[in-house]
């Protein structure tokens, strides 16, 4: 798992589906300001929690269960 911190908000949004995974790169979970899903530190933290929950759920359910 890698979490990269950026210093600015992204002017674009990386697409993600209902499972919080990137729409074109399975296994990539874009989150927070750098991915265009938050507008501040608190909303980025909440988005990170939501993505972490989605990742944990996908590990429990196994590959292909949310496709």
PyMOL Python script that loads the backbone (N, CA, C, O; Angstrom):
from pymol import cmd

cmd.read_pdbstr("""\
ATOM      1  N   UNK A   1       0.852  -1.161   0.000  1.00  0.00           N
ATOM      2  CA  UNK A   1       0.000   0.000   0.000  1.00  0.00           C
ATOM      3  C   UNK A   1       0.901   1.227   0.000  1.00  0.00           C
ATOM      4  O   UNK A   1       1.912   1.270   0.701  1.00  0.00           O
ATOM      5  N   UNK A   2       0.527   2.210  -0.782  1.00  0.00           N
ATOM      6  CA  UNK A   2       1.285   3.448  -0.848  1.00  0.00           C
ATOM      7  C   UNK A   2       0.343   4.625  -0.698  1.00  0.00           C
ATOM      8  O   UNK A   2      -0.695   4.686  -1.356  1.00  0.00           O
ATOM      9  N   UNK A   3       0.698   5.546   0.154  1.00  0.00           N
ATOM     10  CA  UNK A   3      -0.056   6.783   0.315  1.00  0.00           C
ATOM     11  C   UNK A   3       0.866   7.947   0.022  1.00  0.00           C
ATOM     12  O   UNK A   3       1.820   8.177   0.765  1.00  0.00           O
ATOM     13  N   UNK A   4       0.610   8.676  -1.026  1.00  0.00           N
ATOM     14  CA  UNK A   4       1.451   9.794  -1.417  1.00  0.00           C
ATOM     15  C   UNK A   4       0.750  11.085  -1.044  1.00  0.00           C
ATOM     16  O   UNK A   4      -0.416  11.286  -1.381  1.00  0.00           O
ATOM     17  N   UNK A   5       1.454  11.949  -0.355  1.00  0.00           N
ATOM     18  CA  UNK A   5       0.883  13.234   0.025  1.00  0.00           C
ATOM     19  C   UNK A   5       1.286  14.278  -1.003  1.00  0.00           C
ATOM     20  O   UNK A   5       2.445  14.340  -1.414  1.00  0.00           O
ATOM     21  N   UNK A   6       0.335  15.091  -1.414  1.00  0.00           N
ATOM     22  CA  UNK A   6       0.630  16.179  -2.336  1.00  0.00           C
ATOM     23  C   UNK A   6       0.403  17.507  -1.628  1.00  0.00           C
ATOM     24  O   UNK A   6      -0.305  17.568  -0.622  1.00  0.00           O
ATOM     25  N   UNK A   7       0.989  18.547  -2.142  1.00  0.00           N
ATOM     26  CA  UNK A   7       0.875  19.856  -1.502  1.00  0.00           C
ATOM     27  C   UNK A   7      -0.296  20.675  -2.045  1.00  0.00           C
ATOM     28  O   UNK A   7      -0.643  21.702  -1.462  1.00  0.00           O
ATOM     29  N   UNK A   8      -0.896  20.252  -3.123  1.00  0.00           N
ATOM     30  CA  UNK A   8      -1.988  21.014  -3.720  1.00  0.00           C
ATOM     31  C   UNK A   8      -3.140  20.083  -4.079  1.00  0.00           C
ATOM     32  O   UNK A   8      -2.978  18.868  -4.193  1.00  0.00           O
ATOM     33  N   UNK A   9      -4.298  20.691  -4.251  1.00  0.00           N
ATOM     34  CA  UNK A   9      -5.452  19.929  -4.729  1.00  0.00           C
ATOM     35  C   UNK A   9      -5.300  19.693  -6.222  1.00  0.00           C
ATOM     36  O   UNK A   9      -4.666  20.477  -6.929  1.00  0.00           O
ATOM     37  N   UNK A  10      -5.886  18.609  -6.686  1.00  0.00           N
ATOM     38  CA  UNK A  10      -5.787  18.274  -8.101  1.00  0.00           C
ATOM     39  C   UNK A  10      -6.853  19.022  -8.896  1.00  0.00           C
ATOM     40  O   UNK A  10      -8.004  19.106  -8.466  1.00  0.00           O
ATOM     41  N   UNK A  11      -6.477  19.566 -10.053  1.00  0.00           N
ATOM     42  CA  UNK A  11      -7.484  20.209 -10.902  1.00  0.00           C
ATOM     43  C   UNK A  11      -8.316  19.188 -11.679  1.00  0.00           C
ATOM     44  O   UNK A  11      -9.299  19.549 -12.327  1.00  0.00           O
ATOM     45  N   UNK A  12      -7.923  17.922 -11.615  1.00  0.00           N
ATOM     46  CA  UNK A  12      -8.670  16.857 -12.283  1.00  0.00           C
ATOM     47  C   UNK A  12      -9.066  15.804 -11.248  1.00  0.00           C
ATOM     48  O   UNK A  12      -8.557  15.787 -10.127  1.00  0.00           O
ATOM     49  N   UNK A  13      -9.963  14.948 -11.643  1.00  0.00           N
ATOM     50  CA  UNK A  13     -10.388  13.862 -10.759  1.00  0.00           C
ATOM     51  C   UNK A  13     -10.093  12.542 -11.442  1.00  0.00           C
ATOM     52  O   UNK A  13     -10.454  12.341 -12.601  1.00  0.00           O
ATOM     53  N   UNK A  14      -9.432  11.638 -10.721  1.00  0.00           N
ATOM     54  CA  UNK A  14      -9.175  10.294 -11.224  1.00  0.00           C
ATOM     55  C   UNK A  14     -10.468   9.504 -11.031  1.00  0.00           C
ATOM     56  O   UNK A  14     -10.975   9.410  -9.913  1.00  0.00           O
ATOM     57  N   UNK A  15     -10.998   8.943 -12.101  1.00  0.00           N
ATOM     58  CA  UNK A  15     -12.268   8.228 -12.017  1.00  0.00           C
ATOM     59  C   UNK A  15     -12.182   6.989 -11.130  1.00  0.00           C
ATOM     60  O   UNK A  15     -11.196   6.253 -11.160  1.00  0.00           O
ATOM     61  N   UNK A  16     -13.229   6.774 -10.345  1.00  0.00           N
ATOM     62  CA  UNK A  16     -13.317   5.551  -9.553  1.00  0.00           C
ATOM     63  C   UNK A  16     -14.755   5.066  -9.549  1.00  0.00           C
ATOM     64  O   UNK A  16     -15.694   5.847  -9.702  1.00  0.00           O
ATOM     65  N   UNK A  17     -14.910   3.754  -9.369  1.00  0.00           N
ATOM     66  CA  UNK A  17     -16.245   3.158  -9.415  1.00  0.00           C
ATOM     67  C   UNK A  17     -16.829   3.019  -8.004  1.00  0.00           C
ATOM     68  O   UNK A  17     -16.283   3.560  -7.042  1.00  0.00           O
ATOM     69  N   UNK A  18     -17.932   2.295  -7.895  1.00  0.00           N
ATOM     70  CA  UNK A  18     -18.616   2.129  -6.606  1.00  0.00           C
ATOM     71  C   UNK A  18     -17.761   1.401  -5.572  1.00  0.00           C
ATOM     72  O   UNK A  18     -17.996   1.534  -4.371  1.00  0.00           O
ATOM     73  N   UNK A  19     -16.768   0.630  -6.027  1.00  0.00           N
ATOM     74  CA  UNK A  19     -15.880  -0.078  -5.099  1.00  0.00           C
ATOM     75  C   UNK A  19     -14.676   0.787  -4.719  1.00  0.00           C
ATOM     76  O   UNK A  19     -13.757   0.311  -4.053  1.00  0.00           O
ATOM     77  N   UNK A  20     -14.677   2.059  -5.141  1.00  0.00           N
ATOM     78  CA  UNK A  20     -13.617   3.033  -4.880  1.00  0.00           C
ATOM     79  C   UNK A  20     -12.327   2.745  -5.634  1.00  0.00           C
ATOM     80  O   UNK A  20     -11.313   3.394  -5.380  1.00  0.00           O
ATOM     81  N   UNK A  21     -12.342   1.784  -6.558  1.00  0.00           N
ATOM     82  CA  UNK A  21     -11.166   1.491  -7.370  1.00  0.00           C
ATOM     83  C   UNK A  21     -11.180   2.357  -8.628  1.00  0.00           C
ATOM     84  O   UNK A  21     -12.233   2.772  -9.111  1.00  0.00           O
ATOM     85  N   UNK A  22      -9.990   2.614  -9.135  1.00  0.00           N
ATOM     86  CA  UNK A  22      -9.856   3.366 -10.373  1.00  0.00           C
ATOM     87  C   UNK A  22     -10.651   2.670 -11.473  1.00  0.00           C
ATOM     88  O   UNK A  22     -10.681   1.441 -11.543  1.00  0.00           O
ATOM     89  N   UNK A  23     -11.292   3.455 -12.326  1.00  0.00           N
ATOM     90  CA  UNK A  23     -12.098   2.870 -13.403  1.00  0.00           C
ATOM     91  C   UNK A  23     -11.258   2.215 -14.489  1.00  0.00           C
ATOM     92  O   UNK A  23     -11.766   1.387 -15.244  1.00  0.00           O
ATOM     93  N   UNK A  24      -9.976   2.572 -14.581  1.00  0.00           N
ATOM     94  CA  UNK A  24      -9.156   1.952 -15.620  1.00  0.00           C
ATOM     95  C   UNK A  24      -7.951   1.182 -15.085  1.00  0.00           C
ATOM     96  O   UNK A  24      -7.209   0.596 -15.872  1.00  0.00           O
ATOM     97  N   UNK A  25      -7.736   1.167 -13.769  1.00  0.00           N
ATOM     98  CA  UNK A  25      -6.615   0.422 -13.178  1.00  0.00           C
ATOM     99  C   UNK A  25      -7.110  -0.291 -11.924  1.00  0.00           C
ATOM    100  O   UNK A  25      -7.151   0.296 -10.843  1.00  0.00           O
ATOM    101  N   UNK A  26      -7.485  -1.560 -12.075  1.00  0.00           N
ATOM    102  CA  UNK A  26      -7.984  -2.333 -10.936  1.00  0.00           C
ATOM    103  C   UNK A  26      -6.900  -2.442  -9.868  1.00  0.00           C
ATOM    104  O   UNK A  26      -5.726  -2.634 -10.186  1.00  0.00           O
ATOM    105  N   UNK A  27      -7.291  -2.322  -8.613  1.00  0.00           N
ATOM    106  CA  UNK A  27      -6.349  -2.402  -7.512  1.00  0.00           C
ATOM    107  C   UNK A  27      -5.785  -1.052  -7.101  1.00  0.00           C
ATOM    108  O   UNK A  27      -5.094  -0.960  -6.086  1.00  0.00           O
ATOM    109  N   UNK A  28      -6.065  -0.001  -7.868  1.00  0.00           N
ATOM    110  CA  UNK A  28      -5.654   1.351  -7.518  1.00  0.00           C
ATOM    111  C   UNK A  28      -6.855   2.055  -6.897  1.00  0.00           C
ATOM    112  O   UNK A  28      -7.933   2.096  -7.490  1.00  0.00           O
ATOM    113  N   UNK A  29      -6.666   2.603  -5.715  1.00  0.00           N
ATOM    114  CA  UNK A  29      -7.738   3.265  -4.983  1.00  0.00           C
ATOM    115  C   UNK A  29      -7.394   4.750  -4.835  1.00  0.00           C
ATOM    116  O   UNK A  29      -6.789   5.136  -3.834  1.00  0.00           O
ATOM    117  N   UNK A  30      -7.762   5.589  -5.804  1.00  0.00           N
ATOM    118  CA  UNK A  30      -7.453   7.018  -5.697  1.00  0.00           C
ATOM    119  C   UNK A  30      -8.276   7.661  -4.586  1.00  0.00           C
ATOM    120  O   UNK A  30      -9.470   7.390  -4.451  1.00  0.00           O
ATOM    121  N   UNK A  31      -7.635   8.510  -3.796  1.00  0.00           N
ATOM    122  CA  UNK A  31      -8.332   9.122  -2.668  1.00  0.00           C
ATOM    123  C   UNK A  31      -7.749  10.484  -2.335  1.00  0.00           C
ATOM    124  O   UNK A  31      -6.609  10.787  -2.686  1.00  0.00           O
ATOM    125  N   UNK A  32      -8.534  11.293  -1.662  1.00  0.00           N
ATOM    126  CA  UNK A  32      -8.069  12.564  -1.127  1.00  0.00           C
ATOM    127  C   UNK A  32      -7.950  13.679  -2.139  1.00  0.00           C
ATOM    128  O   UNK A  32      -8.468  13.601  -3.253  1.00  0.00           O
ATOM    129  N   UNK A  33      -7.248  14.725  -1.720  1.00  0.00           N
ATOM    130  CA  UNK A  33      -7.107  15.920  -2.545  1.00  0.00           C
ATOM    131  C   UNK A  33      -6.331  15.672  -3.830  1.00  0.00           C
ATOM    132  O   UNK A  33      -6.708  16.185  -4.884  1.00  0.00           O
ATOM    133  N   UNK A  34      -5.260  14.901  -3.763  1.00  0.00           N
ATOM    134  CA  UNK A  34      -4.434  14.652  -4.943  1.00  0.00           C
ATOM    135  C   UNK A  34      -5.174  13.951  -6.057  1.00  0.00           C
ATOM    136  O   UNK A  34      -4.834  14.110  -7.230  1.00  0.00           O
ATOM    137  N   UNK A  35      -6.197  13.165  -5.699  1.00  0.00           N
ATOM    138  CA  UNK A  35      -6.993  12.461  -6.703  1.00  0.00           C
ATOM    139  C   UNK A  35      -8.248  13.237  -7.077  1.00  0.00           C
ATOM    140  O   UNK A  35      -9.013  12.809  -7.941  1.00  0.00           O
ATOM    141  N   UNK A  36      -8.459  14.380  -6.428  1.00  0.00           N
ATOM    142  CA  UNK A  36      -9.606  15.220  -6.749  1.00  0.00           C
ATOM    143  C   UNK A  36     -10.878  14.867  -5.989  1.00  0.00           C
ATOM    144  O   UNK A  36     -11.969  15.250  -6.411  1.00  0.00           O
ATOM    145  N   UNK A  37     -10.760  14.143  -4.875  1.00  0.00           N
ATOM    146  CA  UNK A  37     -11.947  13.728  -4.129  1.00  0.00           C
ATOM    147  C   UNK A  37     -12.133  14.455  -2.816  1.00  0.00           C
ATOM    148  O   UNK A  37     -12.980  14.056  -2.017  1.00  0.00           O
ATOM    149  N   UNK A  38     -11.379  15.503  -2.565  1.00  0.00           N
ATOM    150  CA  UNK A  38     -11.512  16.230  -1.313  1.00  0.00           C
ATOM    151  C   UNK A  38     -11.086  17.677  -1.528  1.00  0.00           C
ATOM    152  O   UNK A  38     -10.381  18.001  -2.484  1.00  0.00           O
ATOM    153  N   UNK A  39     -11.523  18.527  -0.631  1.00  0.00           N
ATOM    154  CA  UNK A  39     -11.186  19.936  -0.746  1.00  0.00           C
ATOM    155  C   UNK A  39     -10.506  20.489   0.483  1.00  0.00           C
ATOM    156  O   UNK A  39     -10.407  21.706   0.633  1.00  0.00           O
ATOM    157  N   UNK A  40     -10.043  19.642   1.353  1.00  0.00           N
ATOM    158  CA  UNK A  40      -9.374  20.091   2.568  1.00  0.00           C
ATOM    159  C   UNK A  40      -8.914  18.902   3.384  1.00  0.00           C
ATOM    160  O   UNK A  40      -9.184  17.754   3.031  1.00  0.00           O
ATOM    161  N   UNK A  41      -8.222  19.177   4.470  1.00  0.00           N
ATOM    162  CA  UNK A  41      -7.628  18.104   5.253  1.00  0.00           C
ATOM    163  C   UNK A  41      -8.683  17.191   5.882  1.00  0.00           C
ATOM    164  O   UNK A  41      -8.494  15.975   5.928  1.00  0.00           O
ATOM    165  N   UNK A  42      -9.778  17.753   6.361  1.00  0.00           N
ATOM    166  CA  UNK A  42     -10.804  16.920   6.992  1.00  0.00           C
ATOM    167  C   UNK A  42     -11.524  16.049   5.971  1.00  0.00           C
ATOM    168  O   UNK A  42     -11.731  14.860   6.212  1.00  0.00           O
ATOM    169  N   UNK A  43     -11.909  16.625   4.834  1.00  0.00           N
ATOM    170  CA  UNK A  43     -12.602  15.820   3.822  1.00  0.00           C
ATOM    171  C   UNK A  43     -11.657  14.785   3.207  1.00  0.00           C
ATOM    172  O   UNK A  43     -12.100  13.708   2.808  1.00  0.00           O
ATOM    173  N   UNK A  44     -10.355  15.101   3.124  1.00  0.00           N
ATOM    174  CA  UNK A  44      -9.383  14.125   2.630  1.00  0.00           C
ATOM    175  C   UNK A  44      -9.254  12.958   3.605  1.00  0.00           C
ATOM    176  O   UNK A  44      -9.135  11.806   3.190  1.00  0.00           O
ATOM    177  N   UNK A  45      -9.277  13.262   4.903  1.00  0.00           N
ATOM    178  CA  UNK A  45      -9.192  12.205   5.917  1.00  0.00           C
ATOM    179  C   UNK A  45     -10.418  11.296   5.851  1.00  0.00           C
ATOM    180  O   UNK A  45     -10.292  10.074   5.932  1.00  0.00           O
ATOM    181  N   UNK A  46     -11.587  11.883   5.706  1.00  0.00           N
ATOM    182  CA  UNK A  46     -12.824  11.095   5.615  1.00  0.00           C
ATOM    183  C   UNK A  46     -12.811  10.242   4.353  1.00  0.00           C
ATOM    184  O   UNK A  46     -13.211   9.079   4.391  1.00  0.00           O
ATOM    185  N   UNK A  47     -12.360  10.803   3.241  1.00  0.00           N
ATOM    186  CA  UNK A  47     -12.271  10.038   2.001  1.00  0.00           C
ATOM    187  C   UNK A  47     -11.288   8.884   2.166  1.00  0.00           C
ATOM    188  O   UNK A  47     -11.542   7.784   1.674  1.00  0.00           O
ATOM    189  N   UNK A  48     -10.183   9.116   2.842  1.00  0.00           N
ATOM    190  CA  UNK A  48      -9.210   8.058   3.100  1.00  0.00           C
ATOM    191  C   UNK A  48      -9.796   6.926   3.923  1.00  0.00           C
ATOM    192  O   UNK A  48      -9.510   5.757   3.667  1.00  0.00           O
ATOM    193  N   UNK A  49     -10.611   7.262   4.905  1.00  0.00           N
ATOM    194  CA  UNK A  49     -11.276   6.238   5.719  1.00  0.00           C
ATOM    195  C   UNK A  49     -12.226   5.416   4.859  1.00  0.00           C
ATOM    196  O   UNK A  49     -12.249   4.189   4.957  1.00  0.00           O
ATOM    197  N   UNK A  50     -13.003   6.080   4.024  1.00  0.00           N
ATOM    198  CA  UNK A  50     -13.951   5.375   3.153  1.00  0.00           C
ATOM    199  C   UNK A  50     -13.229   4.434   2.191  1.00  0.00           C
ATOM    200  O   UNK A  50     -13.677   3.312   1.958  1.00  0.00           O
ATOM    201  N   UNK A  51     -12.108   4.899   1.635  1.00  0.00           N
ATOM    202  CA  UNK A  51     -11.331   4.064   0.715  1.00  0.00           C
ATOM    203  C   UNK A  51     -10.710   2.888   1.464  1.00  0.00           C
ATOM    204  O   UNK A  51     -10.704   1.767   0.956  1.00  0.00           O
ATOM    205  N   UNK A  52     -10.186   3.131   2.666  1.00  0.00           N
ATOM    206  CA  UNK A  52      -9.602   2.041   3.459  1.00  0.00           C
ATOM    207  C   UNK A  52     -10.647   0.975   3.775  1.00  0.00           C
ATOM    208  O   UNK A  52     -10.347  -0.218   3.731  1.00  0.00           O
ATOM    209  N   UNK A  53     -11.869   1.394   4.093  1.00  0.00           N
ATOM    210  CA  UNK A  53     -12.953   0.437   4.343  1.00  0.00           C
ATOM    211  C   UNK A  53     -13.266  -0.370   3.087  1.00  0.00           C
ATOM    212  O   UNK A  53     -13.482  -1.579   3.163  1.00  0.00           O
ATOM    213  N   UNK A  54     -13.293   0.292   1.935  1.00  0.00           N
ATOM    214  CA  UNK A  54     -13.560  -0.403   0.670  1.00  0.00           C
ATOM    215  C   UNK A  54     -12.453  -1.398   0.353  1.00  0.00           C
ATOM    216  O   UNK A  54     -12.724  -2.498  -0.129  1.00  0.00           O
ATOM    217  N   UNK A  55     -11.201  -1.017   0.622  1.00  0.00           N
ATOM    218  CA  UNK A  55     -10.078  -1.926   0.390  1.00  0.00           C
ATOM    219  C   UNK A  55     -10.182  -3.154   1.291  1.00  0.00           C
ATOM    220  O   UNK A  55      -9.985  -4.282   0.839  1.00  0.00           O
ATOM    221  N   UNK A  56     -10.489  -2.928   2.558  1.00  0.00           N
ATOM    222  CA  UNK A  56     -10.618  -4.043   3.503  1.00  0.00           C
ATOM    223  C   UNK A  56     -11.741  -4.974   3.075  1.00  0.00           C
ATOM    224  O   UNK A  56     -11.590  -6.195   3.129  1.00  0.00           O
ATOM    225  N   UNK A  57     -12.860  -4.413   2.653  1.00  0.00           N
ATOM    226  CA  UNK A  57     -13.988  -5.218   2.195  1.00  0.00           C
ATOM    227  C   UNK A  57     -13.613  -6.041   0.975  1.00  0.00           C
ATOM    228  O   UNK A  57     -14.007  -7.203   0.871  1.00  0.00           O
ATOM    229  N   UNK A  58     -12.858  -5.461   0.051  1.00  0.00           N
ATOM    230  CA  UNK A  58     -12.465  -6.214  -1.142  1.00  0.00           C
ATOM    231  C   UNK A  58     -11.512  -7.354  -0.789  1.00  0.00           C
ATOM    232  O   UNK A  58     -11.518  -8.390  -1.454  1.00  0.00           O
ATOM    233  N   UNK A  59     -10.696  -7.177   0.246  1.00  0.00           N
ATOM    234  CA  UNK A  59      -9.797  -8.250   0.686  1.00  0.00           C
ATOM    235  C   UNK A  59     -10.565  -9.391   1.346  1.00  0.00           C
ATOM    236  O   UNK A  59     -10.209 -10.560   1.200  1.00  0.00           O
ATOM    237  N   UNK A  60     -11.611  -9.039   2.064  1.00  0.00           N
ATOM    238  CA  UNK A  60     -12.431 -10.054   2.725  1.00  0.00           C
ATOM    239  C   UNK A  60     -13.239 -10.848   1.696  1.00  0.00           C
ATOM    240  O   UNK A  60     -13.330 -12.073   1.773  1.00  0.00           O
ATOM    241  N   UNK A  61     -13.822 -10.131   0.734  1.00  0.00           N
ATOM    242  CA  UNK A  61     -14.689 -10.769  -0.255  1.00  0.00           C
ATOM    243  C   UNK A  61     -13.899 -11.501  -1.339  1.00  0.00           C
ATOM    244  O   UNK A  61     -14.418 -12.435  -1.951  1.00  0.00           O
ATOM    245  N   UNK A  62     -12.671 -11.098  -1.583  1.00  0.00           N
ATOM    246  CA  UNK A  62     -11.856 -11.759  -2.595  1.00  0.00           C
ATOM    247  C   UNK A  62     -11.930 -11.074  -3.938  1.00  0.00           C
ATOM    248  O   UNK A  62     -12.799 -10.231  -4.160  1.00  0.00           O
ATOM    249  N   UNK A  63     -11.022 -11.429  -4.846  1.00  0.00           N
ATOM    250  CA  UNK A  63     -10.962 -10.795  -6.159  1.00  0.00           C
ATOM    251  C   UNK A  63     -12.194 -11.090  -7.007  1.00  0.00           C
ATOM    252  O   UNK A  63     -12.732 -12.198  -7.004  1.00  0.00           O
ATOM    253  N   UNK A  64     -12.620 -10.060  -7.732  1.00  0.00           N
ATOM    254  CA  UNK A  64     -13.738 -10.228  -8.662  1.00  0.00           C
ATOM    255  C   UNK A  64     -15.113 -10.160  -8.045  1.00  0.00           C
ATOM    256  O   UNK A  64     -16.109 -10.275  -8.758  1.00  0.00           O
ATOM    257  N   UNK A  65     -15.202  -9.973  -6.723  1.00  0.00           N
ATOM    258  CA  UNK A  65     -16.514  -9.998  -6.081  1.00  0.00           C
ATOM    259  C   UNK A  65     -17.293  -8.713  -6.278  1.00  0.00           C
ATOM    260  O   UNK A  65     -18.515  -8.712  -6.129  1.00  0.00           O
ATOM    261  N   UNK A  66     -16.608  -7.596  -6.617  1.00  0.00           N
ATOM    262  CA  UNK A  66     -17.298  -6.324  -6.801  1.00  0.00           C
ATOM    263  C   UNK A  66     -17.265  -5.851  -8.243  1.00  0.00           C
ATOM    264  O   UNK A  66     -17.561  -4.686  -8.506  1.00  0.00           O
ATOM    265  N   UNK A  67     -16.920  -6.701  -9.169  1.00  0.00           N
ATOM    266  CA  UNK A  67     -16.851  -6.310 -10.584  1.00  0.00           C
ATOM    267  C   UNK A  67     -18.210  -6.382 -11.221  1.00  0.00           C
ATOM    268  O   UNK A  67     -18.351  -6.089 -12.408  1.00  0.00           O
TER     269      UNK A  67
END
""", "prot")
cmd.dss("prot")
cmd.show_as("cartoon", "prot")
cmd.util.cbc("prot")
cmd.orient("prot")
